[in-house]
Amino acid sequence: MTVIVLTNCPAGLRGFLTRWLLEISAGVFIGNPSARIRDVLWHEVQQYAGQGRALLAHTTNNEQGYTFRTFDHAWHPVDHEGLTLIHRPAAGTPAPTTSTQDKTGWSKASKRRRFGRR
């Protein structure tokens, strides 16, 4: 399952996503594309979002059962001992420019990901 949430993005990007996903509310897209298609869609979202923000959540094989990515959000994912949590900056703190989602933890799932075991 894949969910993409767009905020303040161009209408053309929303139209592009409706080719692969169902828009269930304004800017909220849901579907079940393959991992390859999901990555291509996310790349297109990042390229054409303009001044907008985007969030991608999808199922995966880890302890939480899902993972997510953000683009130009003030809140950003942080790995904490194998669990991905959202860090909400304090008022007046500037948002980071890069996502910290790709950091690996020390959980069993992260060790399996790191060494390619299942």
Secondary structure, 3 states (H helix, E strand, C coil): CEEEEEECCCHHHHHHHCCCCEEEECCEEEECCCHHHHHHHHHHHHHHCCCCEEEEEEECCCCCCEEEEEECCCCEEEEECCEEEEECCCCCCCCCCCCECCCCCCCHHHHHHHHCCC
